[in-house]
């Protein structure tokens, strides 16, 4: 009886392993994107200034469109990072 139970447990463990393998594959893809994410995190932390009033209070209103909250100046930038000044 105990042996039978162990067999069932073993099957369950195998299932978990299968999931882990898929996770590793995901990590593989992640390593390729990691560079991009790191770049994004780095550029996000950098301070950007409005071209008109040099205010750093800039907000992204749409993909690639940024607006200065101080003077309302709208300008185009990249999707995630305003144009570097
Ligand atoms: Zn401004």
PDB file of the backbone (N, CA, C, O) and the ligand in Angstrom, with CONECT records:
HET     ZN  A 101       1
ATOM      1  N   UNK A   1       0.840  -1.211   0.000  1.00  0.00           N
ATOM      2  CA  UNK A   1       0.000   0.000   0.000  1.00  0.00           C
ATOM      3  C   UNK A   1       0.874   1.259   0.000  1.00  0.00           C
ATOM      4  O   UNK A   1       0.619   2.217  -0.730  1.00  0.00           O
ATOM      5  N   UNK A   2       1.901   1.224   0.836  1.00  0.00           N
ATOM      6  CA  UNK A   2       2.762   2.405   0.928  1.00  0.00           C
ATOM      7  C   UNK A   2       3.518   2.640  -0.387  1.00  0.00           C
ATOM      8  O   UNK A   2       3.743   3.773  -0.814  1.00  0.00           O
ATOM      9  N   UNK A   3       3.893   1.531  -0.999  1.00  0.00           N
ATOM     10  CA  UNK A   3       4.616   1.656  -2.270  1.00  0.00           C
ATOM     11  C   UNK A   3       3.738   2.354  -3.312  1.00  0.00           C
ATOM     12  O   UNK A   3       4.194   3.199  -4.081  1.00  0.00           O
ATOM     13  N   UNK A   4       2.465   1.968  -3.303  1.00  0.00           N
ATOM     14  CA  UNK A   4       1.539   2.572  -4.264  1.00  0.00           C
ATOM     15  C   UNK A   4       1.457   4.073  -4.050  1.00  0.00           C
ATOM     16  O   UNK A   4       1.431   4.848  -5.007  1.00  0.00           O
ATOM     17  N   UNK A   5       1.417   4.460  -2.834  1.00  0.00           N
ATOM     18  CA  UNK A   5       1.318   5.894  -2.525  1.00  0.00           C
ATOM     19  C   UNK A   5       2.573   6.625  -3.008  1.00  0.00           C
ATOM     20  O   UNK A   5       2.505   7.725  -3.556  1.00  0.00           O
ATOM     21  N   UNK A   6       3.702   5.985  -2.787  1.00  0.00           N
ATOM     22  CA  UNK A   6       4.972   6.604  -3.196  1.00  0.00           C
ATOM     23  C   UNK A   6       4.994   6.831  -4.714  1.00  0.00           C
ATOM     24  O   UNK A   6       5.488   7.839  -5.219  1.00  0.00           O
ATOM     25  N   UNK A   7       4.431   5.836  -5.409  1.00  0.00           N
ATOM     26  CA  UNK A   7       4.422   5.955  -6.878  1.00  0.00           C
ATOM     27  C   UNK A   7       3.597   7.179  -7.309  1.00  0.00           C
ATOM     28  O   UNK A   7       3.958   7.915  -8.228  1.00  0.00           O
ATOM     29  N   UNK A   8       2.491   7.356  -6.613  1.00  0.00           N
ATOM     30  CA  UNK A   8       1.635   8.507  -6.949  1.00  0.00           C
ATOM     31  C   UNK A   8       2.394   9.816  -6.680  1.00  0.00           C
ATOM     32  O   UNK A   8       2.338  10.769  -7.457  1.00  0.00           O
ATOM     33  N   UNK A   9       3.098   9.816  -5.558  1.00  0.00           N
ATOM     34  CA  UNK A   9       3.869  11.020  -5.217  1.00  0.00           C
ATOM     35  C   UNK A   9       4.930  11.293  -6.279  1.00  0.00           C
ATOM     36  O   UNK A   9       5.169  12.435  -6.673  1.00  0.00           O
ATOM     37  N   UNK A  10       5.561  10.200  -6.731  1.00  0.00           N
ATOM     38  CA  UNK A  10       6.608  10.358  -7.747  1.00  0.00           C
ATOM     39  C   UNK A  10       6.040  10.986  -9.011  1.00  0.00           C
ATOM     40  O   UNK A  10       6.663  11.847  -9.632  1.00  0.00           O
ATOM     41  N   UNK A  11       4.858  10.543  -9.375  1.00  0.00           N
ATOM     42  CA  UNK A  11       4.237  11.105 -10.573  1.00  0.00           C
ATOM     43  C   UNK A  11       3.980  12.590 -10.402  1.00  0.00           C
ATOM     44  O   UNK A  11       4.160  13.379 -11.330  1.00  0.00           O
ATOM     45  N   UNK A  12       3.566  12.952  -9.225  1.00  0.00           N
ATOM     46  CA  UNK A  12       3.282  14.368  -8.987  1.00  0.00           C
ATOM     47  C   UNK A  12       4.569  15.191  -9.068  1.00  0.00           C
ATOM     48  O   UNK A  12       4.589  16.310  -9.580  1.00  0.00           O
ATOM     49  N   UNK A  13       5.655  14.585  -8.537  1.00  0.00           N
ATOM     50  CA  UNK A  13       6.934  15.296  -8.562  1.00  0.00           C
ATOM     51  C   UNK A  13       7.366  15.526 -10.006  1.00  0.00           C
ATOM     52  O   UNK A  13       7.896  16.583 -10.349  1.00  0.00           O
ATOM     53  N   UNK A  14       7.133  14.532 -10.835  1.00  0.00           N
ATOM     54  CA  UNK A  14       7.514  14.670 -12.242  1.00  0.00           C
ATOM     55  C   UNK A  14       6.741  15.831 -12.883  1.00  0.00           C
ATOM     56  O   UNK A  14       7.285  16.592 -13.683  1.00  0.00           O
ATOM     57  N   UNK A  15       5.501  15.942 -12.522  1.00  0.00           N
ATOM     58  CA  UNK A  15       4.685  17.026 -13.084  1.00  0.00           C
ATOM     59  C   UNK A  15       5.296  18.379 -12.705  1.00  0.00           C
ATOM     60  O   UNK A  15       5.390  19.295 -13.522  1.00  0.00           O
ATOM     61  N   UNK A  16       5.705  18.469 -11.442  1.00  0.00           N
ATOM     62  CA  UNK A  16       6.300  19.728 -10.971  1.00  0.00           C
ATOM     63  C   UNK A  16       7.582  20.008 -11.764  1.00  0.00           C
ATOM     64  O   UNK A  16       7.879  21.151 -12.114  1.00  0.00           O
ATOM     65  N   UNK A  17       8.330  18.934 -12.036  1.00  0.00           N
ATOM     66  CA  UNK A  17       9.583  19.115 -12.778  1.00  0.00           C
ATOM     67  C   UNK A  17       9.295  19.639 -14.183  1.00  0.00           C
ATOM     68  O   UNK A  17      10.020  20.483 -14.711  1.00  0.00           O
ATOM     69  N   UNK A  18       8.234  19.126 -14.765  1.00  0.00           N
ATOM     70  CA  UNK A  18       7.884  19.574 -16.120  1.00  0.00           C
ATOM     71  C   UNK A  18       7.625  21.084 -16.117  1.00  0.00           C
ATOM     72  O   UNK A  18       8.034  21.807 -17.026  1.00  0.00           O
ATOM     73  N   UNK A  19       6.950  21.525 -15.092  1.00  0.00           N
ATOM     74  CA  UNK A  19       6.665  22.959 -14.986  1.00  0.00           C
ATOM     75  C   UNK A  19       7.962  23.737 -14.836  1.00  0.00           C
ATOM     76  O   UNK A  19       8.126  24.817 -15.404  1.00  0.00           O
ATOM     77  N   UNK A  20       8.889  23.168 -14.057  1.00  0.00           N
ATOM     78  CA  UNK A  20      10.170  23.839 -13.831  1.00  0.00           C
ATOM     79  C   UNK A  20      10.944  23.985 -15.137  1.00  0.00           C
ATOM     80  O   UNK A  20      11.597  25.000 -15.378  1.00  0.00           O
ATOM     81  N   UNK A  21      10.858  22.953 -15.975  1.00  0.00           N
ATOM     82  CA  UNK A  21      11.566  23.003 -17.256  1.00  0.00           C
ATOM     83  C   UNK A  21      11.024  24.150 -18.097  1.00  0.00           C
ATOM     84  O   UNK A  21      11.775  24.898 -18.723  1.00  0.00           O
ATOM     85  N   UNK A  22       9.720  24.267 -18.095  1.00  0.00           N
ATOM     86  CA  UNK A  22       9.117  25.366 -18.849  1.00  0.00           C
ATOM     87  C   UNK A  22       9.584  26.697 -18.269  1.00  0.00           C
ATOM     88  O   UNK A  22       9.787  27.671 -18.995  1.00  0.00           O
ATOM     89  N   UNK A  23       9.752  26.722 -16.949  1.00  0.00           N
ATOM     90  CA  UNK A  23      10.222  27.944 -16.315  1.00  0.00           C
ATOM     91  C   UNK A  23      11.632  28.286 -16.777  1.00  0.00           C
ATOM     92  O   UNK A  23      11.960  29.451 -17.002  1.00  0.00           O
ATOM     93  N   UNK A  24      12.455  27.259 -16.916  1.00  0.00           N
ATOM     94  CA  UNK A  24      13.826  27.489 -17.388  1.00  0.00           C
ATOM     95  C   UNK A  24      13.812  28.060 -18.800  1.00  0.00           C
ATOM     96  O   UNK A  24      14.596  28.948 -19.131  1.00  0.00           O
ATOM     97  N   UNK A  25      12.927  27.548 -19.610  1.00  0.00           N
ATOM     98  CA  UNK A  25      12.833  28.060 -20.977  1.00  0.00           C
ATOM     99  C   UNK A  25      12.448  29.535 -20.944  1.00  0.00           C
ATOM    100  O   UNK A  25      12.938  30.343 -21.732  1.00  0.00           O
ATOM    101  N   UNK A  26      11.558  29.861 -20.009  1.00  0.00           N
ATOM    102  CA  UNK A  26      11.162  31.258 -19.890  1.00  0.00           C
ATOM    103  C   UNK A  26      12.338  32.114 -19.470  1.00  0.00           C
ATOM    104  O   UNK A  26      12.502  33.236 -19.949  1.00  0.00           O
ATOM    105  N   UNK A  27      13.162  31.582 -18.567  1.00  0.00           N
ATOM    106  CA  UNK A  27      14.344  32.319 -18.116  1.00  0.00           C
ATOM    107  C   UNK A  27      15.283  32.550 -19.293  1.00  0.00           C
ATOM    108  O   UNK A  27      15.934  33.590 -19.387  1.00  0.00           O
ATOM    109  N   UNK A  28      15.344  31.573 -20.185  1.00  0.00           N
ATOM    110  CA  UNK A  28      16.198  31.698 -21.361  1.00  0.00           C
ATOM    111  C   UNK A  28      15.770  32.924 -22.177  1.00  0.00           C
ATOM    112  O   UNK A  28      16.588  33.755 -22.572  1.00  0.00           O
ATOM    113  N   UNK A  29      14.493  33.000 -22.405  1.00  0.00           N
ATOM    114  CA  UNK A  29      13.987  34.149 -23.168  1.00  0.00           C
ATOM    115  C   UNK A  29      14.237  35.437 -22.387  1.00  0.00           C
ATOM    116  O   UNK A  29      14.545  36.487 -22.950  1.00  0.00           O
ATOM    117  N   UNK A  30      14.088  35.309 -21.041  1.00  0.00           N
ATOM    118  CA  UNK A  30      14.271  36.490 -20.201  1.00  0.00           C
ATOM    119  C   UNK A  30      15.694  37.032 -20.283  1.00  0.00           C
ATOM    120  O   UNK A  30      15.903  38.245 -20.261  1.00  0.00           O
ATOM    121  N   UNK A  31      16.661  36.140 -20.375  1.00  0.00           N
ATOM    122  CA  UNK A  31      18.049  36.606 -20.420  1.00  0.00           C
ATOM    123  C   UNK A  31      18.278  37.491 -21.645  1.00  0.00           C
ATOM    124  O   UNK A  31      19.078  38.426 -21.602  1.00  0.00           O
ATOM    125  N   UNK A  32      17.580  37.193 -22.720  1.00  0.00           N
ATOM    126  CA  UNK A  32      17.731  38.013 -23.917  1.00  0.00           C
ATOM    127  C   UNK A  32      17.096  39.364 -23.739  1.00  0.00           C
ATOM    128  O   UNK A  32      17.575  40.364 -24.275  1.00  0.00           O
ATOM    129  N   UNK A  33      16.000  39.397 -22.976  1.00  0.00           N
ATOM    130  CA  UNK A  33      15.275  40.650 -22.771  1.00  0.00           C
ATOM    131  C   UNK A  33      15.892  41.426 -21.617  1.00  0.00           C
ATOM    132  O   UNK A  33      15.672  42.630 -21.482  1.00  0.00           O
ATOM    133  N   UNK A  34      16.670  40.731 -20.781  1.00  0.00           N
ATOM    134  CA  UNK A  34      17.214  41.362 -19.585  1.00  0.00           C
ATOM    135  C   UNK A  34      17.970  42.647 -19.939  1.00  0.00           C
ATOM    136  O   UNK A  34      17.853  43.657 -19.246  1.00  0.00           O
ATOM    137  N   UNK A  35      18.729  42.595 -21.006  1.00  0.00           N
ATOM    138  CA  UNK A  35      19.478  43.773 -21.429  1.00  0.00           C
ATOM    139  C   UNK A  35      18.537  44.945 -21.667  1.00  0.00           C
ATOM    140  O   UNK A  35      18.785  46.075 -21.246  1.00  0.00           O
ATOM    141  N   UNK A  36      17.456  44.632 -22.354  1.00  0.00           N
ATOM    142  CA  UNK A  36      16.472  45.672 -22.665  1.00  0.00           C
ATOM    143  C   UNK A  36      15.875  46.236 -21.386  1.00  0.00           C
ATOM    144  O   UNK A  36      15.744  47.450 -21.228  1.00  0.00           O
ATOM    145  N   UNK A  37      15.516  45.337 -20.475  1.00  0.00           N
ATOM    146  CA  UNK A  37      14.886  45.768 -19.231  1.00  0.00           C
ATOM    147  C   UNK A  37      15.858  46.618 -18.431  1.00  0.00           C
ATOM    148  O   UNK A  37      15.478  47.649 -17.876  1.00  0.00           O
ATOM    149  N   UNK A  38      17.106  46.189 -18.373  1.00  0.00           N
ATOM    150  CA  UNK A  38      18.117  46.949 -17.645  1.00  0.00           C
ATOM    151  C   UNK A  38      18.260  48.335 -18.240  1.00  0.00           C
ATOM    152  O   UNK A  38      18.357  49.330 -17.522  1.00  0.00           O
ATOM    153  N   UNK A  39      18.271  48.385 -19.573  1.00  0.00           N
ATOM    154  CA  UNK A  39      18.388  49.673 -20.255  1.00  0.00           C
ATOM    155  C   UNK A  39      17.207  50.556 -19.898  1.00  0.00           C
ATOM    156  O   UNK A  39      17.350  51.755 -19.658  1.00  0.00           O
ATOM    157  N   UNK A  40      16.036  49.933 -19.869  1.00  0.00           N
ATOM    158  CA  UNK A  40      14.820  50.684 -19.576  1.00  0.00           C
ATOM    159  C   UNK A  40      14.882  51.226 -18.151  1.00  0.00           C
ATOM    160  O   UNK A  40      14.584  52.395 -17.906  1.00  0.00           O
ATOM    161  N   UNK A  41      15.273  50.365 -17.216  1.00  0.00           N
ATOM    162  CA  UNK A  41      15.354  50.786 -15.822  1.00  0.00           C
ATOM    163  C   UNK A  41      16.359  51.926 -15.667  1.00  0.00           C
ATOM    164  O   UNK A  41      16.125  52.866 -14.908  1.00  0.00           O
ATOM    165  N   UNK A  42      17.458  51.840 -16.379  1.00  0.00           N
ATOM    166  CA  UNK A  42      18.498  52.851 -16.271  1.00  0.00           C
ATOM    167  C   UNK A  42      18.003  54.189 -16.829  1.00  0.00           C
ATOM    168  O   UNK A  42      18.139  55.235 -16.194  1.00  0.00           O
ATOM    169  N   UNK A  43      17.427  54.128 -18.032  1.00  0.00           N
ATOM    170  CA  UNK A  43      16.990  55.363 -18.673  1.00  0.00           C
ATOM    171  C   UNK A  43      15.803  55.963 -17.936  1.00  0.00           C
ATOM    172  O   UNK A  43      15.613  57.179 -17.935  1.00  0.00           O
ATOM    173  N   UNK A  44      15.020  55.118 -17.319  1.00  0.00           N
ATOM    174  CA  UNK A  44      13.852  55.612 -16.598  1.00  0.00           C
ATOM    175  C   UNK A  44      14.291  56.480 -15.423  1.00  0.00           C
ATOM    176  O   UNK A  44      13.662  57.491 -15.113  1.00  0.00           O
ATOM    177  N   UNK A  45      15.365  56.075 -14.782  1.00  0.00           N
ATOM    178  CA  UNK A  45      15.811  56.778 -13.577  1.00  0.00           C
ATOM    179  C   UNK A  45      16.494  58.094 -13.921  1.00  0.00           C
ATOM    180  O   UNK A  45      16.614  58.976 -13.070  1.00  0.00           O
ATOM    181  N   UNK A  46      16.935  58.227 -15.150  1.00  0.00           N
ATOM    182  CA  UNK A  46      17.606  59.464 -15.532  1.00  0.00           C
ATOM    183  C   UNK A  46      16.617  60.623 -15.552  1.00  0.00           C
ATOM    184  O   UNK A  46      15.420  60.433 -15.772  1.00  0.00           O
ATOM    185  N   UNK A  47      17.119  61.786 -15.327  1.00  0.00           N
ATOM    186  CA  UNK A  47      16.264  62.970 -15.259  1.00  0.00           C
ATOM    187  C   UNK A  47      16.185  63.619 -16.643  1.00  0.00           C
ATOM    188  O   UNK A  47      17.200  63.814 -17.312  1.00  0.00           O
ATOM    189  N   UNK A  48      14.984  63.943 -17.047  1.00  0.00           N
ATOM    190  CA  UNK A  48      14.785  64.601 -18.342  1.00  0.00           C
ATOM    191  C   UNK A  48      14.189  65.980 -18.134  1.00  0.00           C
ATOM    192  O   UNK A  48      13.412  66.217 -17.208  1.00  0.00           O
ATOM    193  N   UNK A  49      14.566  66.855 -18.997  1.00  0.00           N
ATOM    194  CA  UNK A  49      14.120  68.233 -18.849  1.00  0.00           C
ATOM    195  C   UNK A  49      13.288  68.663 -20.050  1.00  0.00           C
ATOM    196  O   UNK A  49      13.485  68.208 -21.177  1.00  0.00           O
ATOM    197  N   UNK A  50      12.352  69.557 -19.757  1.00  0.00           N
ATOM    198  CA  UNK A  50      11.550  70.140 -20.819  1.00  0.00           C
ATOM    199  C   UNK A  50      12.439  71.043 -21.662  1.00  0.00           C
ATOM    200  O   UNK A  50      13.314  71.737 -21.146  1.00  0.00           O
ATOM    201  N   UNK A  51      12.201  71.020 -22.957  1.00  0.00           N
ATOM    202  CA  UNK A  51      13.049  71.830 -23.848  1.00  0.00           C
ATOM    203  C   UNK A  51      12.778  73.322 -23.670  1.00  0.00           C
ATOM    204  O   UNK A  51      13.648  74.151 -23.937  1.00  0.00           O
ATOM    205  N   UNK A  52      11.582  73.657 -23.223  1.00  0.00           N
ATOM    206  CA  UNK A  52      11.217  75.075 -23.121  1.00  0.00           C
ATOM    207  C   UNK A  52      11.590  75.676 -21.773  1.00  0.00           C
ATOM    208  O   UNK A  52      12.264  76.704 -21.704  1.00  0.00           O
ATOM    209  N   UNK A  53      11.139  75.015 -20.687  1.00  0.00           N
ATOM    210  CA  UNK A  53      11.336  75.613 -19.368  1.00  0.00           C
ATOM    211  C   UNK A  53      12.347  74.841 -18.532  1.00  0.00           C
ATOM    212  O   UNK A  53      12.591  75.187 -17.376  1.00  0.00           O
ATOM    213  N   UNK A  54      12.927  73.817 -19.098  1.00  0.00           N
ATOM    214  CA  UNK A  54      13.916  72.962 -18.420  1.00  0.00           C
ATOM    215  C   UNK A  54      13.370  72.355 -17.126  1.00  0.00           C
ATOM    216  O   UNK A  54      14.139  71.979 -16.241  1.00  0.00           O
ATOM    217  N   UNK A  55      12.042  72.259 -17.019  1.00  0.00           N
ATOM    218  CA  UNK A  55      11.473  71.605 -15.847  1.00  0.00           C
ATOM    219  C   UNK A  55      11.647  70.097 -15.988  1.00  0.00           C
ATOM    220  O   UNK A  55      11.598  69.558 -17.094  1.00  0.00           O
ATOM    221  N   UNK A  56      11.847  69.432 -14.876  1.00  0.00           N
ATOM    222  CA  UNK A  56      12.013  67.980 -14.918  1.00  0.00           C
ATOM    223  C   UNK A  56      10.684  67.273 -14.679  1.00  0.00           C
ATOM    224  O   UNK A  56      10.622  66.046 -14.598  1.00  0.00           O
ATOM    225  N   UNK A  57       9.627  68.065 -14.567  1.00  0.00           N
ATOM    226  CA  UNK A  57       8.302  67.497 -14.314  1.00  0.00           C
ATOM    227  C   UNK A  57       7.665  67.076 -15.637  1.00  0.00           C
ATOM    228  O   UNK A  57       6.787  67.762 -16.159  1.00  0.00           O
ATOM    229  N   UNK A  58       8.108  65.959 -16.165  1.00  0.00           N
ATOM    230  CA  UNK A  58       7.642  65.498 -17.467  1.00  0.00           C
ATOM    231  C   UNK A  58       6.844  64.217 -17.296  1.00  0.00           C
ATOM    232  O   UNK A  58       7.215  63.323 -16.535  1.00  0.00           O
ATOM    233  N   UNK A  59       5.743  64.157 -18.021  1.00  0.00           N
ATOM    234  CA  UNK A  59       4.872  62.991 -17.906  1.00  0.00           C
ATOM    235  C   UNK A  59       4.597  62.415 -19.285  1.00  0.00           C
ATOM    236  O   UNK A  59       4.488  63.153 -20.264  1.00  0.00           O
ATOM    237  N   UNK A  60       4.487  61.111 -19.357  1.00  0.00           N
ATOM    238  CA  UNK A  60       4.194  60.459 -20.631  1.00  0.00           C
ATOM    239  C   UNK A  60       2.681  60.402 -20.798  1.00  0.00           C
ATOM    240  O   UNK A  60       1.993  59.796 -19.977  1.00  0.00           O
ATOM    241  N   UNK A  61       2.160  61.020 -21.842  1.00  0.00           N
ATOM    242  CA  UNK A  61       0.708  61.032 -22.045  1.00  0.00           C
ATOM    243  C   UNK A  61       0.292  59.940 -22.999  1.00  0.00           C
ATOM    244  O   UNK A  61      -0.834  59.449 -22.917  1.00  0.00           O
ATOM    245  N   UNK A  62       1.161  59.551 -23.892  1.00  0.00           N
ATOM    246  CA  UNK A  62       0.884  58.467 -24.826  1.00  0.00           C
ATOM    247  C   UNK A  62       2.207  57.858 -25.252  1.00  0.00           C
ATOM    248  O   UNK A  62       3.278  58.378 -24.940  1.00  0.00           O
ATOM    249  N   UNK A  63       2.114  56.760 -25.961  1.00  0.00           N
ATOM    250  CA  UNK A  63       3.344  56.106 -26.387  1.00  0.00           C
ATOM    251  C   UNK A  63       4.148  57.031 -27.300  1.00  0.00           C
ATOM    252  O   UNK A  63       3.750  57.296 -28.434  1.00  0.00           O
ATOM    253  N   UNK A  64       5.261  57.510 -26.803  1.00  0.00           N
ATOM    254  CA  UNK A  64       6.122  58.371 -27.606  1.00  0.00           C
ATOM    255  C   UNK A  64       5.783  59.841 -27.481  1.00  0.00           C
ATOM    256  O   UNK A  64       6.441  60.683 -28.092  1.00  0.00           O
ATOM    257  N   UNK A  65       4.764  60.164 -26.698  1.00  0.00           N
ATOM    258  CA  UNK A  65       4.408  61.577 -26.530  1.00  0.00           C
ATOM    259  C   UNK A  65       4.529  61.955 -25.059  1.00  0.00           C
ATOM    260  O   UNK A  65       3.951  61.319 -24.177  1.00  0.00           O
ATOM    261  N   UNK A  66       5.293  63.004 -24.830  1.00  0.00           N
ATOM    262  CA  UNK A  66       5.546  63.447 -23.466  1.00  0.00           C
ATOM    263  C   UNK A  66       5.076  64.883 -23.318  1.00  0.00           C
ATOM    264  O   UNK A  66       5.102  65.669 -24.265  1.00  0.00           O
ATOM    265  N   UNK A  67       4.653  65.198 -22.127  1.00  0.00           N
ATOM    266  CA  UNK A  67       4.177  66.554 -21.899  1.00  0.00           C
ATOM    267  C   UNK A  67       4.808  67.106 -20.623  1.00  0.00           C
ATOM    268  O   UNK A  67       4.961  66.399 -19.627  1.00  0.00           O
ATOM    269  N   UNK A  68       5.164  68.372 -20.680  1.00  0.00           N
ATOM    270  CA  UNK A  68       5.733  69.042 -19.513  1.00  0.00           C
ATOM    271  C   UNK A  68       4.582  69.506 -18.634  1.00  0.00           C
ATOM    272  O   UNK A  68       3.674  70.192 -19.104  1.00  0.00           O
ATOM    273  N   UNK A  69       4.618  69.134 -17.361  1.00  0.00           N
ATOM    274  CA  UNK A  69       3.520  69.476 -16.468  1.00  0.00           C
ATOM    275  C   UNK A  69       3.595  70.937 -16.038  1.00  0.00           C
ATOM    276  O   UNK A  69       2.644  71.467 -15.464  1.00  0.00           O
ATOM    277  N   UNK A  70       4.701  71.575 -16.308  1.00  0.00           N
ATOM    278  CA  UNK A  70       4.872  72.961 -15.870  1.00  0.00           C
ATOM    279  C   UNK A  70       4.372  73.936 -16.930  1.00  0.00           C
ATOM    280  O   UNK A  70       3.586  74.835 -16.631  1.00  0.00           O
ATOM    281  N   UNK A  71       4.830  73.755 -18.181  1.00  0.00           N
ATOM    282  CA  UNK A  71       4.463  74.718 -19.216  1.00  0.00           C
ATOM    283  C   UNK A  71       3.565  74.085 -20.283  1.00  0.00           C
ATOM    284  O   UNK A  71       3.123  74.775 -21.201  1.00  0.00           O
ATOM    285  N   UNK A  72       3.296  72.798 -20.172  1.00  0.00           N
ATOM    286  CA  UNK A  72       2.387  72.156 -21.113  1.00  0.00           C
ATOM    287  C   UNK A  72       3.014  71.847 -22.457  1.00  0.00           C
ATOM    288  O   UNK A  72       2.305  71.489 -23.397  1.00  0.00           O
ATOM    289  N   UNK A  73       4.294  71.975 -22.565  1.00  0.00           N
ATOM    290  CA  UNK A  73       4.986  71.704 -23.819  1.00  0.00           C
ATOM    291  C   UNK A  73       4.935  70.213 -24.139  1.00  0.00           C
ATOM    292  O   UNK A  73       5.355  69.366 -23.350  1.00  0.00           O
ATOM    293  N   UNK A  74       4.409  69.929 -25.317  1.00  0.00           N
ATOM    294  CA  UNK A  74       4.323  68.525 -25.728  1.00  0.00           C
ATOM    295  C   UNK A  74       5.452  68.230 -26.695  1.00  0.00           C
ATOM    296  O   UNK A  74       5.734  69.028 -27.589  1.00  0.00           O
ATOM    297  N   UNK A  75       6.078  67.123 -26.525  1.00  0.00           N
ATOM    298  CA  UNK A  75       7.146  66.766 -27.445  1.00  0.00           C
ATOM    299  C   UNK A  75       7.207  65.260 -27.626  1.00  0.00           C
ATOM    300  O   UNK A  75       6.765  64.484 -26.779  1.00  0.00           O
ATOM    301  N   UNK A  76       7.771  64.883 -28.757  1.00  0.00           N
ATOM    302  CA  UNK A  76       7.854  63.458 -29.084  1.00  0.00           C
ATOM    303  C   UNK A  76       9.144  62.874 -28.550  1.00  0.00           C
ATOM    304  O   UNK A  76      10.195  63.515 -28.555  1.00  0.00           O
ATOM    305  N   UNK A  77       9.037  61.672 -28.100  1.00  0.00           N
ATOM    306  CA  UNK A  77      10.226  60.962 -27.636  1.00  0.00           C
ATOM    307  C   UNK A  77      10.066  59.500 -27.985  1.00  0.00           C
ATOM    308  O   UNK A  77       9.221  59.135 -28.802  1.00  0.00           O
ATOM    309  N   UNK A  78      10.856  58.687 -27.383  1.00  0.00           N
ATOM    310  CA  UNK A  78      10.674  57.260 -27.614  1.00  0.00           C
ATOM    311  C   UNK A  78       9.483  56.791 -26.777  1.00  0.00           C
ATOM    312  O   UNK A  78       8.934  57.555 -25.984  1.00  0.00           O
ATOM    313  N   UNK A  79       9.098  55.552 -26.958  1.00  0.00           N
ATOM    314  CA  UNK A  79       7.888  55.050 -26.319  1.00  0.00           C
ATOM    315  C   UNK A  79       7.986  55.104 -24.805  1.00  0.00           C
ATOM    316  O   UNK A  79       6.980  55.315 -24.126  1.00  0.00           O
ATOM    317  N   UNK A  80       9.180  54.918 -24.269  1.00  0.00           N
ATOM    318  CA  UNK A  80       9.304  54.814 -22.810  1.00  0.00           C
ATOM    319  C   UNK A  80      10.167  55.913 -22.210  1.00  0.00           C
ATOM    320  O   UNK A  80      10.100  56.184 -21.011  1.00  0.00           O
ATOM    321  N   UNK A  81      10.967  56.537 -23.042  1.00  0.00           N
ATOM    322  CA  UNK A  81      11.891  57.524 -22.500  1.00  0.00           C
ATOM    323  C   UNK A  81      11.785  58.806 -23.322  1.00  0.00           C
ATOM    324  O   UNK A  81      11.861  58.758 -24.550  1.00  0.00           O
ATOM    325  N   UNK A  82      11.613  59.935 -22.671  1.00  0.00           N
ATOM    326  CA  UNK A  82      11.561  61.200 -23.416  1.00  0.00           C
ATOM    327  C   UNK A  82      12.913  61.488 -24.058  1.00  0.00           C
ATOM    328  O   UNK A  82      13.952  60.980 -23.636  1.00  0.00           O
ATOM    329  N   UNK A  83      12.862  62.299 -25.065  1.00  0.00           N
ATOM    330  CA  UNK A  83      14.094  62.626 -25.777  1.00  0.00           C
ATOM    331  C   UNK A  83      15.104  63.270 -24.829  1.00  0.00           C
ATOM    332  O   UNK A  83      14.765  64.146 -24.033  1.00  0.00           O
ATOM    333  N   UNK A  84      16.312  62.828 -24.932  1.00  0.00           N
ATOM    334  CA  UNK A  84      17.352  63.326 -24.051  1.00  0.00           C
ATOM    335  C   UNK A  84      17.706  64.763 -24.412  1.00  0.00           C
ATOM    336  O   UNK A  84      17.865  65.094 -25.587  1.00  0.00           O
ATOM    337  N   UNK A  85      17.825  65.600 -23.415  1.00  0.00           N
ATOM    338  CA  UNK A  85      18.157  67.006 -23.660  1.00  0.00           C
ATOM    339  C   UNK A  85      19.598  67.252 -23.244  1.00  0.00           C
ATOM    340  O   UNK A  85      20.092  68.374 -23.364  1.00  0.00           O
TER     341      UNK A  85
HETATM  342 ZN    ZN A 101       8.147  72.918 -19.800  1.00  0.00          ZN
END
